[in-house]
Amino acid sequence: MKKLQPLTGTLIALLTVALFTAAGLSAPAPVQAAKAPDKPAAAVGYVNRQQILNAYPGIQDLLQQIQTMRQAAQKDYDANAKDLPAVDRKAYNDKIALEEARREDKLMKPVADKIGAAIKAVAGEKGLPVIIDATVVVYGGIDITADVIAKVKQ
């Protein structure tokens, strides 16, 4: 019998990716026309999305809700799929997984929207046309993580 995975750091990482993808923050920035040589190059900002998500007010409660929903889904699966043929068990598991993903997305959308708005606001305040994730920064850039966390907590 297939078991649904427990809430782990992997879930948080996947939620983070989904969160920022939903907010449209992971899409590549469009190519910009070359600037006149007398203007300095635009600075690039970066954020630690995991740190922002962990600091989000109420995130632990949301993650606990998701964990509770997953446990209920597992109980549902265990109770209703045990006598089904393998093909039907797989279809039932897929159905439950899809329902869970939709519920999780619904719970996390306000979080994604608020964090996305905070990132855009801080980037605008600091005049940063490009914000990337801290995991891809090798050198340089301006870390706006603390400013985004402060704005999210307002």
LOVEXLUM-109571 format. One record per atom (N, C-alpha, C): residue in three letters; atom name; x negated, y, z negated; residue number from 1. Coordinates in steps of 0.05 Angstrom, whole numbers, plus 5000, padded with zeros to 4 digits. Last residue first. Layout:
<sites>
+-----+----+------+------+------+-----+
!  aa ! at !    u !    v !    w !   i !
+-----+----+------+------+------+-----+
! ala ! CA !    X !    Y !    Z ! NUM !
...
+-----+----+------+------+------+-----+
</sites>
This chain:
<sites>
+-----+----+------+------+------+-----+
!  aa ! at !    u !    v !    w !   i !
+-----+----+------+------+------+-----+
! gln !  N ! 4908 ! 5864 ! 4829 ! 154 !
! gln ! CA ! 4924 ! 5888 ! 4824 ! 154 !
! gln !  C ! 4953 ! 5882 ! 4825 ! 154 !
! lys !  N ! 4880 ! 5820 ! 4847 ! 153 !
! lys ! CA ! 4890 ! 5820 ! 4819 ! 153 !
! lys !  C ! 4907 ! 5844 ! 4812 ! 153 !
! val !  N ! 4864 ! 5835 ! 4897 ! 152 !
! val ! CA ! 4884 ! 5813 ! 4894 ! 152 !
! val !  C ! 4896 ! 5813 ! 4866 ! 152 !
! lys !  N ! 4825 ! 5872 ! 4884 ! 151 !
! lys ! CA ! 4849 ! 5881 ! 4898 ! 151 !
! lys !  C ! 4871 ! 5860 ! 4895 ! 151 !
! ala !  N ! 4786 ! 5840 ! 4860 ! 150 !
! ala ! CA ! 4798 ! 5862 ! 4845 ! 150 !
! ala !  C ! 4824 ! 5871 ! 4858 ! 150 !
! ile !  N ! 4773 ! 5807 ! 4904 ! 149 !
! ile ! CA ! 4785 ! 5795 ! 4880 ! 149 !
! ile !  C ! 4799 ! 5817 ! 4863 ! 149 !
! val !  N ! 4751 ! 5845 ! 4937 ! 148 !
! val ! CA ! 4775 ! 5832 ! 4946 ! 148 !
! val !  C ! 4789 ! 5819 ! 4922 ! 148 !
! asp !  N ! 4705 ! 5859 ! 4908 ! 147 !
! asp ! CA ! 4725 ! 5880 ! 4914 ! 147 !
! asp !  C ! 4752 ! 5867 ! 4922 ! 147 !
! ala !  N ! 4678 ! 5810 ! 4908 ! 146 !
! ala ! CA ! 4687 ! 5822 ! 4882 ! 146 !
! ala !  C ! 4708 ! 5843 ! 4887 ! 146 !
! thr !  N ! 4668 ! 5804 ! 4965 ! 145 !
! thr ! CA ! 4683 ! 5785 ! 4949 ! 145 !
! thr !  C ! 4695 ! 5797 ! 4924 ! 145 !
! ile !  N ! 4637 ! 5830 ! 5000 ! 144 !
! ile ! CA ! 4660 ! 5845 ! 4990 ! 144 !
! ile !  C ! 4678 ! 5827 ! 4972 ! 144 !
! asp !  N ! 4571 ! 5836 ! 5019 ! 143 !
! asp ! CA ! 4590 ! 5818 ! 5004 ! 143 !
! asp !  C ! 4612 ! 5835 ! 4992 ! 143 !
! ile !  N ! 4547 ! 5848 ! 5080 ! 142 !
! ile ! CA ! 4556 ! 5862 ! 5056 ! 142 !
! ile !  C ! 4577 ! 5844 ! 5043 ! 142 !
! gly !  N ! 4487 ! 5825 ! 5114 ! 141 !
! gly ! CA ! 4515 ! 5828 ! 5110 ! 141 !
! gly !  C ! 4522 ! 5841 ! 5084 ! 141 !
! gly !  N ! 4432 ! 5777 ! 5107 ! 140 !
! gly ! CA ! 4444 ! 5803 ! 5111 ! 140 !
! gly !  C ! 4474 ! 5803 ! 5106 ! 140 !
! tyr !  N ! 4432 ! 5710 ! 5129 ! 139 !
! tyr ! CA ! 4417 ! 5733 ! 5120 ! 139 !
! tyr !  C ! 4433 ! 5758 ! 5125 ! 139 !
! val !  N ! 4471 ! 5672 ! 5136 ! 138 !
! val ! CA ! 4443 ! 5663 ! 5131 ! 138 !
! val !  C ! 4427 ! 5686 ! 5119 ! 138 !
! val !  N ! 4537 ! 5657 ! 5126 ! 137 !
! val ! CA ! 4517 ! 5678 ! 5125 ! 137 !
! val !  C ! 4490 ! 5666 ! 5119 ! 137 !
! val !  N ! 4576 ! 5619 ! 5123 ! 136 !
! val ! CA ! 4561 ! 5620 ! 5148 ! 136 !
! val !  C ! 4540 ! 5642 ! 5149 ! 136 !
! thr !  N ! 4600 ! 5624 ! 5074 ! 135 !
! thr ! CA ! 4586 ! 5598 ! 5080 ! 135 !
! thr !  C ! 4570 ! 5599 ! 5106 ! 135 !
! ala !  N ! 4627 ! 5671 ! 5072 ! 134 !
! ala ! CA ! 4600 ! 5671 ! 5061 ! 134 !
! ala !  C ! 4585 ! 5645 ! 5068 ! 134 !
! asp !  N ! 4662 ! 5687 ! 5132 ! 133 !
! asp ! CA ! 4661 ! 5672 ! 5107 ! 133 !
! asp !  C ! 4631 ! 5670 ! 5098 ! 133 !
! ile !  N ! 4667 ! 5756 ! 5154 ! 132 !
! ile ! CA ! 4663 ! 5727 ! 5158 ! 132 !
! ile !  C ! 4662 ! 5713 ! 5131 ! 132 !
! ile !  N ! 4692 ! 5812 ! 5184 ! 131 !
! ile ! CA ! 4689 ! 5798 ! 5158 ! 131 !
! ile !  C ! 4687 ! 5769 ! 5165 ! 131 !
! val !  N ! 4682 ! 5873 ! 5218 ! 130 !
! val ! CA ! 4680 ! 5844 ! 5219 ! 130 !
! val !  C ! 4676 ! 5833 ! 5191 ! 130 !
! pro !  N ! 4683 ! 5927 ! 5208 ! 129 !
! pro ! CA ! 4701 ! 5916 ! 5228 ! 129 !
! pro !  C ! 4702 ! 5886 ! 5230 ! 129 !
! leu !  N ! 4684 ! 5963 ! 5151 ! 128 !
! leu ! CA ! 4672 ! 5938 ! 5162 ! 128 !
! leu !  C ! 4691 ! 5926 ! 5182 ! 128 !
! gly !  N ! 4695 ! 6007 ! 5118 ! 127 !
! gly ! CA ! 4688 ! 6011 ! 5146 ! 127 !
! gly !  C ! 4675 ! 5987 ! 5159 ! 127 !
! lys !  N ! 4716 ! 6001 ! 5069 ! 126 !
! lys ! CA ! 4686 ! 6000 ! 5071 ! 126 !
! lys !  C ! 4677 ! 6004 ! 5100 ! 126 !
! glu !  N ! 4770 ! 6000 ! 5078 ! 125 !
! glu ! CA ! 4759 ! 6020 ! 5060 ! 125 !
! glu !  C ! 4729 ! 6023 ! 5063 ! 125 !
! gly !  N ! 4774 ! 5955 ! 5112 ! 124 !
! gly ! CA ! 4780 ! 5982 ! 5122 ! 124 !
! gly !  C ! 4768 ! 6003 ! 5104 ! 124 !
! ala !  N ! 4760 ! 5915 ! 5075 ! 123 !
! ala ! CA ! 4744 ! 5919 ! 5100 ! 123 !
! ala !  C ! 4749 ! 5946 ! 5111 ! 123 !
! val !  N ! 4803 ! 5920 ! 5040 ! 122 !
! val ! CA ! 4775 ! 5926 ! 5031 ! 122 !
! val !  C ! 4757 ! 5930 ! 5055 ! 122 !
! ala !  N ! 4846 ! 5905 ! 5074 ! 121 !
! ala ! CA ! 4845 ! 5931 ! 5061 ! 121 !
! ala !  C ! 4817 ! 5939 ! 5052 ! 121 !
! lys !  N ! 4832 ! 5853 ! 5089 ! 120 !
! lys ! CA ! 4835 ! 5874 ! 5110 ! 120 !
! lys !  C ! 4833 ! 5902 ! 5097 ! 120 !
! ile !  N ! 4834 ! 5828 ! 5039 ! 119 !
! ile ! CA ! 4809 ! 5828 ! 5055 ! 119 !
! ile !  C ! 4810 ! 5850 ! 5075 ! 119 !
! ala !  N ! 4888 ! 5836 ! 5025 ! 118 !
! ala ! CA ! 4867 ! 5848 ! 5009 ! 118 !
! ala !  C ! 4840 ! 5849 ! 5024 ! 118 !
! ala !  N ! 4914 ! 5807 ! 5065 ! 117 !
! ala ! CA ! 4918 ! 5836 ! 5063 ! 117 !
! ala !  C ! 4896 ! 5849 ! 5047 ! 117 !
! gly !  N ! 4896 ! 5756 ! 5051 ! 116 !
! gly ! CA ! 4890 ! 5767 ! 5077 ! 116 !
! gly !  C ! 4893 ! 5797 ! 5077 ! 116 !
! ile !  N ! 4919 ! 5751 ! 5000 ! 115 !
! ile ! CA ! 4890 ! 5751 ! 5003 ! 115 !
! ile !  C ! 4882 ! 5763 ! 5030 ! 115 !
! lys !  N ! 4973 ! 5752 ! 5015 ! 114 !
! lys ! CA ! 4962 ! 5772 ! 4996 ! 114 !
! lys !  C ! 4932 ! 5773 ! 4998 ! 114 !
! asp !  N ! 4978 ! 5708 ! 5050 ! 113 !
! asp ! CA ! 4985 ! 5735 ! 5059 ! 113 !
! asp !  C ! 4972 ! 5756 ! 5041 ! 113 !
! ala !  N ! 4963 ! 5665 ! 5017 ! 112 !
! ala ! CA ! 4948 ! 5671 ! 5042 ! 112 !
! ala !  C ! 4953 ! 5700 ! 5051 ! 112 !
! val !  N ! 5004 ! 5668 ! 4980 ! 111 !
! val ! CA ! 4976 ! 5671 ! 4971 ! 111 !
! val !  C ! 4959 ! 5679 ! 4995 ! 111 !
! pro !  N ! 5049 ! 5658 ! 5011 ! 110 !
! pro ! CA ! 5047 ! 5684 ! 4998 ! 110 !
! pro !  C ! 5018 ! 5689 ! 4988 ! 110 !
! lys !  N ! 5035 ! 5603 ! 5028 ! 109 !
! lys ! CA ! 5036 ! 5626 ! 5047 ! 109 !
! lys !  C ! 5035 ! 5653 ! 5033 ! 109 !
! met !  N ! 5038 ! 5562 ! 4990 ! 108 !
! met ! CA ! 5012 ! 5576 ! 4994 ! 108 !
! met !  C ! 5014 ! 5600 ! 5012 ! 108 !
! leu !  N ! 5090 ! 5541 ! 4994 ! 107 !
! leu ! CA ! 5080 ! 5551 ! 4968 ! 107 !
! leu !  C ! 5055 ! 5569 ! 4972 ! 107 !
! lys !  N ! 5090 ! 5525 ! 5047 ! 106 !
! lys ! CA ! 5110 ! 5545 ! 5038 ! 106 !
! lys !  C ! 5101 ! 5557 ! 5011 ! 106 !
! asp !  N ! 5050 ! 5487 ! 5047 ! 105 !
! asp ! CA ! 5047 ! 5511 ! 5064 ! 105 !
! asp !  C ! 5066 ! 5533 ! 5054 ! 105 !
! glu !  N ! 5075 ! 5449 ! 5015 ! 104 !
! glu ! CA ! 5050 ! 5462 ! 5006 ! 104 !
! glu !  C ! 5045 ! 5487 ! 5021 ! 104 !
! arg !  N ! 5118 ! 5434 ! 5047 ! 103 !
! arg ! CA ! 5123 ! 5446 ! 5021 ! 103 !
! arg !  C ! 5098 ! 5461 ! 5011 ! 103 !
! arg !  N ! 5090 ! 5413 ! 5091 ! 102 !
! arg ! CA ! 5108 ! 5435 ! 5095 ! 102 !
! arg !  C ! 5113 ! 5450 ! 5068 ! 102 !
! ala !  N ! 5063 ! 5370 ! 5066 ! 101 !
! ala ! CA ! 5048 ! 5391 ! 5079 ! 101 !
! ala !  C ! 5065 ! 5416 ! 5083 ! 101 !
! glu !  N ! 5108 ! 5338 ! 5052 ! 100 !
! glu ! CA ! 5090 ! 5350 ! 5031 ! 100 !
! glu !  C ! 5074 ! 5373 ! 5043 ! 100 !
! glu !  N ! 5127 ! 5323 ! 5102 !  99 !
! glu ! CA ! 5144 ! 5339 ! 5084 !  99 !
! glu !  C ! 5127 ! 5353 ! 5062 !  99 !
! leu !  N ! 5083 ! 5294 ! 5120 !  98 !
! leu ! CA ! 5091 ! 5318 ! 5134 !  98 !
! leu !  C ! 5108 ! 5336 ! 5117 !  98 !
! ala !  N ! 5083 ! 5252 ! 5082 !  97 !
! ala ! CA ! 5059 ! 5269 ! 5085 !  97 !
! ala !  C ! 5067 ! 5295 ! 5099 !  97 !
! ile !  N ! 5132 ! 5227 ! 5094 !  96 !
! ile ! CA ! 5128 ! 5239 ! 5068 !  96 !
! ile !  C ! 5104 ! 5259 ! 5069 !  96 !
! lys !  N ! 5120 ! 5210 ! 5147 !  95 !
! lys ! CA ! 5143 ! 5228 ! 5142 !  95 !
! lys !  C ! 5139 ! 5242 ! 5115 !  95 !
! asp !  N ! 5078 ! 5175 ! 5138 !  94 !
! asp ! CA ! 5074 ! 5199 ! 5155 !  94 !
! asp !  C ! 5096 ! 5219 ! 5150 !  94 !
! asn !  N ! 5103 ! 5136 ! 5108 !  93 !
! asn ! CA ! 5081 ! 5151 ! 5096 !  93 !
! asn !  C ! 5077 ! 5177 ! 5112 !  93 !
! tyr !  N ! 5139 ! 5117 ! 5146 !  92 !
! tyr ! CA ! 5150 ! 5129 ! 5122 !  92 !
! tyr !  C ! 5128 ! 5146 ! 5108 !  92 !
! ala !  N ! 5103 ! 5096 ! 5183 !  91 !
! ala ! CA ! 5121 ! 5117 ! 5192 !  91 !
! ala !  C ! 5132 ! 5132 ! 5167 !  91 !
! lys !  N ! 5080 ! 5056 ! 5151 !  90 !
! lys ! CA ! 5063 ! 5077 ! 5162 !  90 !
! lys !  C ! 5081 ! 5101 ! 5170 !  90 !
! arg !  N ! 5124 ! 5024 ! 5141 !  89 !
! arg ! CA ! 5110 ! 5037 ! 5119 !  89 !
! arg !  C ! 5093 ! 5060 ! 5128 !  89 !
! asp !  N ! 5136 ! 5006 ! 5193 !  88 !
! asp ! CA ! 5155 ! 5024 ! 5180 !  88 !
! asp !  C ! 5142 ! 5038 ! 5155 !  88 !
! val !  N ! 5091 ! 4973 ! 5200 !  87 !
! val ! CA ! 5096 ! 4996 ! 5219 !  87 !
! val !  C ! 5115 ! 5016 ! 5206 !  87 !
! ala !  N ! 5097 ! 4935 ! 5158 !  86 !
! ala ! CA ! 5074 ! 4953 ! 5159 !  86 !
! ala !  C ! 5079 ! 4977 ! 5177 !  86 !
! pro !  N ! 5165 ! 4933 ! 5132 !  85 !
! pro ! CA ! 5143 ! 4923 ! 5148 !  85 !
! pro !  C ! 5121 ! 4944 ! 5151 !  85 !
! leu !  N ! 5182 ! 4948 ! 5063 !  84 !
! leu ! CA ! 5183 ! 4954 ! 5091 !  84 !
! leu !  C ! 5160 ! 4940 ! 5106 !  84 !
! asp !  N ! 5179 ! 4943 ! 5009 !  83 !
! asp ! CA ! 5191 ! 4921 ! 5023 !  83 !
! asp !  C ! 5193 ! 4926 ! 5054 !  83 !
! lys !  N ! 5154 ! 4992 ! 4992 !  82 !
! lys ! CA ! 5143 ! 4966 ! 4985 !  82 !
! lys !  C ! 5154 ! 4942 ! 5002 !  82 !
! ala !  N ! 5176 ! 5041 ! 4999 !  81 !
! ala ! CA ! 5162 ! 5029 ! 5022 !  81 !
! ala !  C ! 5152 ! 5001 ! 5017 !  81 !
! asn !  N ! 5201 ! 5061 ! 4954 !  80 !
! asn ! CA ! 5217 ! 5056 ! 4978 !  80 !
! asn !  C ! 5202 ! 5042 ! 5000 !  80 !
! ala !  N ! 5164 ! 5065 ! 4912 !  79 !
! ala ! CA ! 5190 ! 5054 ! 4907 !  79 !
! ala !  C ! 5204 ! 5045 ! 4932 !  79 !
! asp !  N ! 5119 ! 5090 ! 4935 !  78 !
! asp ! CA ! 5116 ! 5064 ! 4922 !  78 !
! asp !  C ! 5143 ! 5050 ! 4919 !  78 !
! tyr !  N ! 5144 ! 5138 ! 4953 !  77 !
! tyr ! CA ! 5132 ! 5119 ! 4972 !  77 !
! tyr !  C ! 5130 ! 5092 ! 4960 !  77 !
! asp !  N ! 5158 ! 5161 ! 4904 !  76 !
! asp ! CA ! 5178 ! 5156 ! 4925 !  76 !
! asp !  C ! 5168 ! 5135 ! 4944 !  76 !
! lys !  N ! 5107 ! 5166 ! 4881 !  75 !
! lys ! CA ! 5127 ! 5149 ! 4868 !  75 !
! lys !  C ! 5149 ! 5141 ! 4888 !  75 !
! gln !  N ! 5086 ! 5203 ! 4917 !  74 !
! gln ! CA ! 5073 ! 5177 ! 4914 !  74 !
! gln !  C ! 5093 ! 5157 ! 4902 !  74 !
! ala !  N ! 5119 ! 5247 ! 4908 !  73 !
! ala ! CA ! 5119 ! 5235 ! 4934 !  73 !
! ala !  C ! 5107 ! 5207 ! 4933 !  73 !
! ala !  N ! 5103 ! 5258 ! 4856 !  72 !
! ala ! CA ! 5131 ! 5250 ! 4861 !  72 !
! ala !  C ! 5133 ! 5237 ! 4888 !  72 !
! gln !  N ! 5050 ! 5273 ! 4865 !  71 !
! gln ! CA ! 5056 ! 5250 ! 4848 !  71 !
! gln !  C ! 5084 ! 5240 ! 4853 !  71 !
! arg !  N ! 5059 ! 5318 ! 4896 !  70 !
! arg ! CA ! 5045 ! 5295 ! 4908 !  70 !
! arg !  C ! 5050 ! 5270 ! 4892 !  70 !
! met !  N ! 5083 ! 5352 ! 4859 !  69 !
! met ! CA ! 5098 ! 5344 ! 4883 !  69 !
! met !  C ! 5085 ! 5319 ! 4896 !  69 !
! thr !  N ! 5040 ! 5358 ! 4824 !  68 !
! thr ! CA ! 5065 ! 5345 ! 4814 !  68 !
! thr !  C ! 5082 ! 5336 ! 4838 !  68 !
! gln !  N ! 5004 ! 5385 ! 4857 !  67 !
! gln ! CA ! 4997 ! 5359 ! 4846 !  67 !
! gln !  C ! 5022 ! 5344 ! 4837 !  67 !
! ile !  N ! 5033 ! 5432 ! 4864 !  66 !
! ile ! CA ! 5027 ! 5416 ! 4888 !  66 !
! ile !  C ! 5020 ! 5387 ! 4878 !  66 !
! gln !  N ! 5033 ! 5451 ! 4812 !  65 !
! gln ! CA ! 5059 ! 5445 ! 4826 !  65 !
! gln !  C ! 5054 ! 5427 ! 4849 !  65 !
! gln !  N ! 4979 ! 5460 ! 4806 !  64 !
! gln ! CA ! 4992 ! 5440 ! 4789 !  64 !
! gln !  C ! 5019 ! 5432 ! 4802 !  64 !
! leu !  N ! 4971 ! 5501 ! 4842 !  63 !
! leu ! CA ! 4958 ! 5476 ! 4847 !  63 !
! leu !  C ! 4970 ! 5453 ! 4831 !  63 !
! leu !  N ! 5002 ! 5540 ! 4816 !  62 !
! leu ! CA ! 5010 ! 5531 ! 4842 !  62 !
! leu !  C ! 4997 ! 5504 ! 4849 !  62 !
! asp !  N ! 4972 ! 5546 ! 4769 !  61 !
! asp ! CA ! 4999 ! 5537 ! 4767 !  61 !
! asp !  C ! 5009 ! 5526 ! 4794 !  61 !
! gln !  N ! 4924 ! 5565 ! 4790 !  60 !
! gln ! CA ! 4924 ! 5539 ! 4777 !  60 !
! gln !  C ! 4952 ! 5528 ! 4774 !  60 !
! ile !  N ! 4939 ! 5615 ! 4811 !  59 !
! ile ! CA ! 4932 ! 5593 ! 4829 !  59 !
! ile !  C ! 4932 ! 5566 ! 4816 !  59 !
! gly !  N ! 4950 ! 5660 ! 4780 !  58 !
! gly ! CA ! 4970 ! 5639 ! 4782 !  58 !
! gly !  C ! 4964 ! 5615 ! 4800 !  58 !
! pro !  N ! 4910 ! 5703 ! 4817 !  57 !
! pro ! CA ! 4927 ! 5700 ! 4793 !  57 !
! pro !  C ! 4949 ! 5679 ! 4798 !  57 !
! tyr !  N ! 4850 ! 5678 ! 4844 !  56 !
! tyr ! CA ! 4878 ! 5687 ! 4850 !  56 !
! tyr !  C ! 4896 ! 5682 ! 4825 !  56 !
! ala !  N ! 4802 ! 5655 ! 4837 !  55 !
! ala ! CA ! 4808 ! 5679 ! 4821 !  55 !
! ala !  C ! 4836 ! 5689 ! 4824 !  55 !
! asn !  N ! 4801 ! 5616 ! 4876 !  54 !
! asn ! CA ! 4799 ! 5608 ! 4848 !  54 !
! asn !  C ! 4806 ! 5630 ! 4829 !  54 !
! leu !  N ! 4801 ! 5649 ! 4922 !  53 !
! leu ! CA ! 4824 ! 5631 ! 4916 !  53 !
! leu !  C ! 4824 ! 5623 ! 4887 !  53 !
! ile !  N ! 4750 ! 5673 ! 4917 !  52 !
! ile ! CA ! 4775 ! 5689 ! 4917 !  52 !
! ile !  C ! 4799 ! 5672 ! 4910 !  52 !
! gln !  N ! 4717 ! 5628 ! 4921 !  51 !
! gln ! CA ! 4717 ! 5644 ! 4897 !  51 !
! gln !  C ! 4742 ! 5661 ! 4895 !  51 !
! gln !  N ! 4729 ! 5612 ! 4973 !  50 !
! gln ! CA ! 4734 ! 5594 ! 4951 !  50 !
! gln !  C ! 4735 ! 5609 ! 4925 !  50 !
! arg !  N ! 4711 ! 5655 ! 5004 !  49 !
! arg ! CA ! 4739 ! 5649 ! 5003 !  49 !
! arg !  C ! 4746 ! 5631 ! 4980 !  49 !
! asn !  N ! 4670 ! 5703 ! 4997 !  48 !
! asn ! CA ! 4670 ! 5676 ! 4988 !  48 !
! asn !  C ! 4699 ! 5668 ! 4984 !  48 !
! val !  N ! 4659 ! 5746 ! 5054 !  47 !
! val ! CA ! 4673 ! 5739 ! 5029 !  47 !
! val !  C ! 4669 ! 5709 ! 5023 !  47 !
! tyr !  N ! 4624 ! 5799 ! 5087 !  46 !
! tyr ! CA ! 4630 ! 5771 ! 5082 !  46 !
! tyr !  C ! 4644 ! 5767 ! 5056 !  46 !
! gly !  N ! 4615 ! 5846 ! 5141 !  45 !
! gly ! CA ! 4621 ! 5839 ! 5113 !  45 !
! gly !  C ! 4626 ! 5809 ! 5111 !  45 !
! val !  N ! 4570 ! 5879 ! 5181 !  44 !
! val ! CA ! 4587 ! 5856 ! 5178 !  44 !
! val !  C ! 4590 ! 5850 ! 5149 !  44 !
! ala !  N ! 4567 ! 5944 ! 5212 !  43 !
! ala ! CA ! 4560 ! 5925 ! 5191 !  43 !
! ala !  C ! 4579 ! 5902 ! 5190 !  43 !
! ala !  N ! 4551 ! 5964 ! 5277 !  42 !
! ala ! CA ! 4572 ! 5960 ! 5257 !  42 !
! ala !  C ! 4562 ! 5939 ! 5237 !  42 !
! ala !  N ! 4492 ! 6003 ! 5290 !  41 !
! ala ! CA ! 4508 ! 5979 ! 5295 !  41 !
! ala !  C ! 4528 ! 5975 ! 5272 !  41 !
! pro !  N ! 4497 ! 6075 ! 5297 !  40 !
! pro ! CA ! 4485 ! 6050 ! 5285 !  40 !
! pro !  C ! 4504 ! 6027 ! 5290 !  40 !
! lys !  N ! 4495 ! 6112 ! 5357 !  39 !
! lys ! CA ! 4510 ! 6103 ! 5335 !  39 !
! lys !  C ! 4497 ! 6077 ! 5323 !  39 !
! asp !  N ! 4465 ! 6121 ! 5402 !  38 !
! asp ! CA ! 4461 ! 6139 ! 5380 !  38 !
! asp !  C ! 4477 ! 6131 ! 5355 !  38 !
! pro !  N ! 4480 ! 6084 ! 5442 !  37 !
! pro ! CA ! 4455 ! 6079 ! 5427 !  37 !
! pro !  C ! 4452 ! 6098 ! 5403 !  37 !
! ala !  N ! 4549 ! 6066 ! 5439 !  36 !
! ala ! CA ! 4528 ! 6085 ! 5448 !  36 !
! ala !  C ! 4504 ! 6081 ! 5431 !  36 !
! lys !  N ! 4565 ! 5996 ! 5440 !  35 !
! lys ! CA ! 4567 ! 6023 ! 5430 !  35 !
! lys !  C ! 4544 ! 6040 ! 5441 !  35 !
! ala !  N ! 4598 ! 5950 ! 5482 !  34 !
! ala ! CA ! 4573 ! 5960 ! 5471 !  34 !
! ala !  C ! 4577 ! 5989 ! 5462 !  34 !
! ala !  N ! 4662 ! 5925 ! 5462 !  33 !
! ala ! CA ! 4645 ! 5938 ! 5482 !  33 !
! ala !  C ! 4620 ! 5949 ! 5468 !  33 !
! gln !  N ! 4670 ! 5863 ! 5429 !  32 !
! gln ! CA ! 4674 ! 5892 ! 5430 !  32 !
! gln !  C ! 4654 ! 5903 ! 5450 !  32 !
! val !  N ! 4708 ! 5804 ! 5428 !  31 !
! val ! CA ! 4683 ! 5817 ! 5437 !  31 !
! val !  C ! 4688 ! 5847 ! 5440 !  31 !
! pro !  N ! 4747 ! 5790 ! 5370 !  30 !
! pro ! CA ! 4744 ! 5795 ! 5399 !  30 !
! pro !  C ! 4717 ! 5809 ! 5405 !  30 !
! ala !  N ! 4727 ! 5741 ! 5322 !  29 !
! ala ! CA ! 4733 ! 5769 ! 5328 !  29 !
! ala !  C ! 4730 ! 5773 ! 5358 !  29 !
! pro !  N ! 4758 ! 5677 ! 5315 !  28 !
! pro ! CA ! 4735 ! 5694 ! 5322 !  28 !
! pro !  C ! 4744 ! 5722 ! 5329 !  28 !
! ala !  N ! 4800 ! 5663 ! 5258 !  27 !
! ala ! CA ! 4797 ! 5666 ! 5287 !  27 !
! ala !  C ! 4773 ! 5684 ! 5293 !  27 !
! ser !  N ! 4809 ! 5665 ! 5206 !  26 !
! ser ! CA ! 4787 ! 5648 ! 5214 !  26 !
! ser !  C ! 4782 ! 5649 ! 5245 !  26 !
! leu !  N ! 4852 ! 5694 ! 5192 !  25 !
! leu ! CA ! 4825 ! 5705 ! 5185 !  25 !
! leu !  C ! 4802 ! 5688 ! 5195 !  25 !
! gly !  N ! 4905 ! 5683 ! 5194 !  24 !
! gly ! CA ! 4892 ! 5693 ! 5218 !  24 !
! gly !  C ! 4864 ! 5703 ! 5214 !  24 !
! ala !  N ! 4930 ! 5660 ! 5153 !  23 !
! ala ! CA ! 4929 ! 5689 ! 5152 !  23 !
! ala !  C ! 4915 ! 5701 ! 5176 !  23 !
! ala !  N ! 4922 ! 5607 ! 5165 !  22 !
! ala ! CA ! 4949 ! 5617 ! 5167 !  22 !
! ala !  C ! 4949 ! 5648 ! 5167 !  22 !
! thr !  N ! 4868 ! 5605 ! 5154 !  21 !
! thr ! CA ! 4876 ! 5600 ! 5181 !  21 !
! thr !  C ! 4904 ! 5612 ! 5185 !  21 !
! phe !  N ! 4869 ! 5612 ! 5100 !  20 !
! phe ! CA ! 4857 ! 5633 ! 5116 !  20 !
! phe !  C ! 4863 ! 5629 ! 5146 !  20 !
! leu !  N ! 4896 ! 5564 ! 5085 !  19 !
! leu ! CA ! 4904 ! 5591 ! 5075 !  19 !
! leu !  C ! 4894 ! 5612 ! 5094 !  19 !
! ala !  N ! 4865 ! 5524 ! 5105 !  18 !
! ala ! CA ! 4892 ! 5528 ! 5115 !  18 !
! ala !  C ! 4902 ! 5555 ! 5108 !  18 !
! val !  N ! 4819 ! 5531 ! 5074 !  17 !
! val ! CA ! 4817 ! 5533 ! 5103 !  17 !
! val !  C ! 4845 ! 5538 ! 5114 !  17 !
! thr !  N ! 4842 ! 5523 ! 5023 !  16 !
! thr ! CA ! 4829 ! 5548 ! 5029 !  16 !
! thr !  C ! 4827 ! 5552 ! 5059 !  16 !
! leu !  N ! 4860 ! 5471 ! 5027 !  15 !
! leu ! CA ! 4879 ! 5492 ! 5023 !  15 !
! leu !  C ! 4867 ! 5519 ! 5030 !  15 !
! leu !  N ! 4810 ! 5446 ! 5031 !  14 !
! leu ! CA ! 4828 ! 5444 ! 5053 !  14 !
! leu !  C ! 4850 ! 5466 ! 5051 !  14 !
! ala !  N ! 4790 ! 5458 ! 4979 !  13 !
! ala ! CA ! 4776 ! 5467 ! 5003 !  13 !
! ala !  C ! 4794 ! 5467 ! 5028 !  13 !
! ile !  N ! 4828 ! 5431 ! 4948 !  12 !
! ile ! CA ! 4825 ! 5460 ! 4946 !  12 !
! ile !  C ! 4810 ! 5472 ! 4970 !  12 !
! leu !  N ! 4818 ! 5379 ! 4965 !  11 !
! leu ! CA ! 4844 ! 5391 ! 4969 !  11 !
! leu !  C ! 4842 ! 5421 ! 4968 !  11 !
! thr !  N ! 4766 ! 5373 ! 4946 !  10 !
! thr ! CA ! 4771 ! 5372 ! 4975 !  10 !
! thr !  C ! 4798 ! 5384 ! 4981 !  10 !
! gly !  N ! 4772 ! 5374 ! 4892 !   9 !
! gly ! CA ! 4758 ! 5397 ! 4904 !   9 !
! gly !  C ! 4763 ! 5397 ! 4934 !   9 !
! thr !  N ! 4837 ! 5344 ! 4887 !   8 !
! thr ! CA ! 4809 ! 5346 ! 4882 !   8 !
! thr !  C ! 4798 ! 5371 ! 4894 !   8 !
! leu !  N ! 4893 ! 5307 ! 4874 !   7 !
! leu ! CA ! 4884 ! 5335 ! 4877 !   7 !
! leu !  C ! 4854 ! 5336 ! 4869 !   7 !
! pro !  N ! 4891 ! 5241 ! 4905 !   6 !
! pro ! CA ! 4896 ! 5260 ! 4883 !   6 !
! pro !  C ! 4884 ! 5287 ! 4889 !   6 !
! gln !  N ! 4923 ! 5216 ! 4965 !   5 !
! gln ! CA ! 4899 ! 5224 ! 4951 !   5 !
! gln !  C ! 4906 ! 5243 ! 4928 !   5 !
! leu !  N ! 4970 ! 5163 ! 4965 !   4 !
! leu ! CA ! 4964 ! 5191 ! 4971 !   4 !
! leu !  C ! 4940 ! 5199 ! 4954 !   4 !
! lys !  N ! 4957 ! 5096 ! 4985 !   3 !
! lys ! CA ! 4960 ! 5115 ! 4964 !   3 !
! lys !  C ! 4954 ! 5143 ! 4974 !   3 !
! lys !  N ! 4988 ! 5043 ! 5017 !   2 !
! lys ! CA ! 4972 ! 5067 ! 5021 !   2 !
! lys !  C ! 4977 ! 5086 ! 4998 !   2 !
! met !  N ! 4983 ! 4976 ! 5000 !   1 !
! met ! CA ! 5000 ! 5000 ! 5000 !   1 !
! met !  C ! 4982 ! 5025 ! 5000 !   1 !
+-----+----+------+------+------+-----+
</sites>
